[in-house]
Amino acid sequence: MTRSEGNRDAREPASVAMANGAAAAPVVAPERRLQLGMAGRGALRWVAVDVTDIVREVCDRLDMTPVAAAALGRAVAGASMLLRLATKTPSRLVLDIRGDGPLRQVLVEVDAEGNIRGTVGDPRVVVPDLPNTKLAVGAAVGAGRLRVLREFGDGGSYHSHVSLVTGEIGDDLAHYLAQSEQSHSAVLVGVLGRKTGVAAAGGVIVEVLPGAPDDVVDRLAGNLAGIAGVSWLLEEGGVERVLDAALAGLDRELMETAALRYRCRCSRERLQQHLVMLSAEDRAYLAEEDGAIGADCVFCGNHYRFKPEELIPDVERMPS
């Protein structure tokens, strides 16, 4: 069961599929933005997140259109949940969605400390709404691939990818879990937008473990079918409200909470290293009238400016 939501002015889209394998949102304590647990007498494993303020900050920094914000918010929620569902928690997880639509790419990074950053290929993308007035995230993303990279503290890494199913991101995450993780999971991700900006963003993943009793699976399916929109629930009462609806009657047990926060890893020194590697011709092309080069971080929008002498490689400084 999957549902992806990206809503304009509180209109809540809901697309549902089975996958095998005007108040502000409540303020969420950072350490409880992610919750992980069990339910259904040990037959279900779940993780839920509220990433409203994180998505709001990214969208404000990059001046995103509603459809770009919806795509990014779904991916931020999905990436943060994927990291915690992993059997061995990676030190960093990268969710990279690339399609042939005008949005081009949705890229999210999250680490084991809960630091998240994300961006999209075209923050100002505009596509026609669907006939029912819902945001057409699938049309913005297009056809392509979803790739997940996991990096571990010992230096190892693992990546896997699947073709996009709909480009709506929730469907694609469920497809990824089924194909790459052999996990039968329900995925609900959503973003609620209002005229003032992002009002709620987050989601829940419920994994049906092998041997789950039919009555547990049926109750879960019934609960999820009755959810009109996960982002509406987040706005009403945060993660607790989402879990009350998704896991009603299934004896949920909270096992862990974790902090999530927006934090970009960019720095002047890191960007300088990249620019120094450019050829002299490329540096000359990028230079402004005074010879300086300006560059923006694609994740947070921070602007950096370098004097010409700061970007000369050591090899070019050596006397001939």
C-alpha positions in Angstrom: 0.0 0.0 0.0 1.5 3.3 -1.0 0.3 6.9 -0.9 2.1 10.0 -2.0 0.7 13.4 -1.3 1.6 16.9 -2.4 -1.1 19.4 -1.7 -1.8 22.9 -2.7 -4.0 25.1 -0.5 -4.9 22.1 1.6 -6.3 20.0 -1.3 -5.1 16.5 -0.4 -4.2 14.1 -3.3 -4.2 10.4 -2.6 -3.0 7.7 -4.9 -3.1 4.2 -3.5 -1.4 1.0 -4.8 -0.4 -2.3 -3.2 3.3 -3.0 -3.3 4.8 -6.4 -2.6 8.2 -6.7 -1.1 -5.7 26.3 8.7 -3.5 26.0 11.8 0.2 25.5 11.7 1.6 22.0 12.3 2.4 21.2 15.9 5.9 22.0 17.0 7.8 18.7 17.2 10.7 18.2 19.7 13.8 17.4 17.5 14.5 14.2 19.4 11.1 12.8 18.5 10.9 13.7 14.9 11.5 10.0 14.1 9.9 7.1 15.9 10.6 3.4 15.3 8.7 0.4 16.7 6.8 -2.8 16.4 3.1 -3.6 16.2 0.6 -6.5 15.5 2.1 -8.8 18.1 5.5 -8.5 16.5 4.3 -9.0 13.0 4.8 -5.4 11.9 7.8 -3.1 12.0 7.1 0.6 11.6 8.9 4.0 11.3 7.3 7.4 11.1 8.8 10.9 10.7 7.7 14.5 10.9 10.1 16.6 8.7 7.9 19.7 8.4 10.4 22.2 9.6 13.2 20.6 7.6 11.3 20.7 4.4 10.1 24.2 5.1 13.7 25.4 5.5 15.0 23.8 2.3 12.1 25.2 0.3 12.6 28.7 1.7 16.3 28.6 1.0 15.9 27.4 -2.6 12.6 29.3 -3.3 10.8 26.2 -4.5 7.5 26.0 -6.3 4.7 23.9 -4.8 5.4 20.8 -7.0 9.1 20.9 -6.4 8.4 21.2 -2.6 6.1 18.2 -2.7 8.7 16.1 -4.5 11.5 17.1 -2.1 9.4 16.6 1.0 8.3 13.1 0.0 11.9 12.2 -0.7 13.2 13.7 2.6 10.6 11.7 4.5 11.5 8.5 2.6 15.2 8.8 2.9 15.1 9.4 6.7 12.9 6.4 7.1 15.0 4.1 4.8 18.1 4.8 6.9 16.4 3.7 10.1 14.8 0.6 8.6 18.1 -0.8 7.4 19.3 -4.0 9.1 22.7 -2.3 9.6 22.3 1.4 10.0 24.6 3.2 7.5 26.6 6.2 8.5 25.1 8.0 5.5 22.3 7.3 3.0 21.7 9.1 -0.3 18.4 8.9 -2.1 18.8 9.9 -5.7 15.8 10.1 -8.0 16.4 11.0 -11.6 13.8 11.3 -14.3 13.2 12.7 -17.7 10.6 15.2 -16.5 11.4 19.0 -16.1 12.3 18.5 -12.4 15.2 16.3 -13.5 16.4 15.2 -10.1 15.5 14.9 -6.4 18.5 14.3 -4.2 18.5 13.8 -0.4 21.3 13.0 2.0 20.8 11.9 5.6 23.4 10.6 8.1 23.2 8.5 11.2 23.1 11.6 13.4 19.9 12.8 11.8 21.4 15.5 9.7 19.5 16.0 6.4 19.9 18.1 3.3 18.3 17.9 -0.1 17.8 19.6 -3.4 16.1 19.3 -6.8 17.2 19.8 -10.3 14.9 22.8 -11.0 13.5 24.4 -7.8 11.3 26.7 -10.0 9.7 24.0 -12.1 6.1 24.4 -13.0 3.8 21.7 -14.5 0.0 21.7 -15.0 -1.9 20.3 -12.1 -3.8 17.0 -12.5 -7.5 17.3 -13.6 -8.5 16.8 -9.9 -6.3 19.9 -9.0 -3.7 17.7 -7.3 0.0 18.5 -7.8 1.5 16.4 -10.7 4.7 15.3 -9.0 4.9 12.3 -11.3 4.8 14.5 -14.4 7.5 16.7 -12.9 9.7 13.7 -12.2 9.0 11.7 -15.3 10.4 8.2 -16.1 13.8 7.2 -14.8 15.4 5.5 -11.9 15.6 5.6 -8.1 19.0 4.9 -6.6 19.9 4.4 -2.9 23.5 4.6 -1.7 24.5 3.4 1.7 27.9 4.3 3.2 29.2 2.6 6.4 31.6 3.7 9.0 34.2 1.0 8.0 34.5 2.6 4.6 32.3 0.2 2.8 29.3 1.2 0.7 26.4 -0.4 -1.1 24.0 0.9 -3.7 21.0 -0.4 -5.5 18.5 1.0 -7.9 15.1 0.4 -9.5 13.1 1.9 -12.3 10.6 4.5 -11.3 7.0 3.2 -11.2 5.0 6.4 -11.3 7.5 9.2 -10.3 5.1 10.0 -7.3 8.0 8.8 -5.0 5.8 6.9 -2.5 5.0 4.3 -5.1 8.6 4.2 -6.1 9.9 3.8 -2.5 7.5 0.8 -2.0 8.7 -0.7 -5.3 12.3 -0.2 -4.2 11.7 -2.0 -0.9 10.0 -4.9 -2.6 12.6 -5.3 -5.3 15.8 -4.5 -3.5 15.0 -5.3 0.1 12.4 -8.0 -0.5 10.2 -6.2 2.0 6.4 -6.1 1.8 5.8 -2.6 3.1 3.2 0.1 3.2 4.6 3.6 2.3 2.7 6.8 3.0 4.5 10.1 2.4 3.0 13.5 2.0 3.5 17.3 2.0 0.7 19.7 2.8 1.1 23.1 1.3 -0.7 26.3 2.1 -0.5 29.8 0.9 1.9 30.5 3.7 4.2 27.6 2.7 4.8 24.1 3.9 2.3 23.3 6.6 3.2 19.6 7.2 5.6 17.0 5.7 6.4 13.5 6.7 5.2 9.9 6.5 5.2 6.4 7.7 6.5 3.0 6.5 5.0 -0.2 7.9 6.8 -3.4 7.1 4.8 -6.7 7.1 7.2 -9.3 8.5 7.2 -12.9 7.2 4.5 -15.0 8.7 2.3 -12.1 9.7 -1.2 -13.4 10.6 -4.0 -12.6 8.1 -6.0 -10.7 10.7 -3.0 -8.3 11.3 -2.5 -7.7 7.6 -6.2 -7.2 7.0 -6.5 -4.7 9.9 -3.5 -2.8 8.7 -4.9 -2.6 5.1 -8.2 -1.4 6.5 -6.5 1.3 8.6 -4.5 2.6 5.7 -7.5 2.6 3.4 -9.2 4.9 5.8 -6.4 7.5 5.8 -7.4 10.4 3.6 -4.0 12.0 3.8 -0.9 11.5 6.0 0.0 15.1 5.8 -3.4 16.2 7.1 -2.9 13.9 10.1 0.6 15.4 10.7 -0.9 18.8 10.8 -3.5 17.7 13.2 -1.3 16.0 15.7 2.1 15.1 14.4 3.6 11.6 14.3 1.4 10.4 17.1 -1.8 11.2 15.1 -0.4 9.3 12.1 0.4 6.2 14.1 -2.9 6.3 15.9 -4.6 6.0 12.5 -2.2 3.6 10.7 -1.8 1.2 13.6 -5.2 1.4 15.3 -6.0 -1.9 17.1 -2.5 -3.3 16.4 -0.9 -2.8 19.8 2.0 -0.6 18.7 5.1 -0.5 20.8 7.6 2.3 20.6 11.2 1.0 20.5 13.3 4.1 19.6 13.1 7.8 18.9 15.7 9.8 17.0 16.5 13.4 16.2 16.3 14.9 12.7 17.5 18.3 11.7 18.4 20.3 8.6 22.2 20.7 8.2 24.2 21.3 5.1 27.8 20.0 4.9 28.9 22.7 2.5 31.9 24.9 3.4 34.1 27.5 1.8 37.0 25.1 2.0 35.2 22.2 0.4 33.9 24.4 -2.6 37.3 25.9 -3.0 38.9 22.5 -3.5 36.4 21.8 -6.3 37.0 25.1 -8.1 40.8 24.7 -7.9 40.5 21.5 -9.9 39.0 23.4 -12.8 41.2 24.2 -15.8 42.5 27.7 -16.3 40.1 28.1 -19.2 37.1 27.1 -17.1 38.1 29.4 -14.3 38.4 32.3 -16.8 35.0 31.5 -18.2 33.4 31.7 -14.8 35.3 34.7 -13.6 33.5 38.0 -13.1 34.9 41.4 -14.3 37.3 41.7 -11.3 38.5 38.1 -11.8 36.6 36.7 -8.8 34.4 33.6 -9.0 31.1 33.3 -7.2 29.5 29.9 -6.5 26.3 28.8 -4.8 25.8 25.6 -2.9 23.0 23.6 -4.7 21.7 22.2 -1.4 21.4 25.3 0.8 21.9 28.2 -1.5 24.8 29.7 0.4 26.9 32.0 -1.8 30.7 31.9 -1.7 33.1 34.3 -3.5 36.7 33.6 -4.3 39.5 35.9 -5.3 41.5 34.8 -8.4 44.6 34.0 -6.3 42.6 31.7 -4.1 41.9 29.3 -7.0 45.3 28.8 -8.5 46.4 25.2 -8.3 49.8 24.5 -6.8 51.1 23.2 -10.2 50.4 26.6 -11.7 52.2 28.4 -8.9 55.4 26.5 -9.5 58.1 28.5 -11.4 58.7 27.3 -14.9 
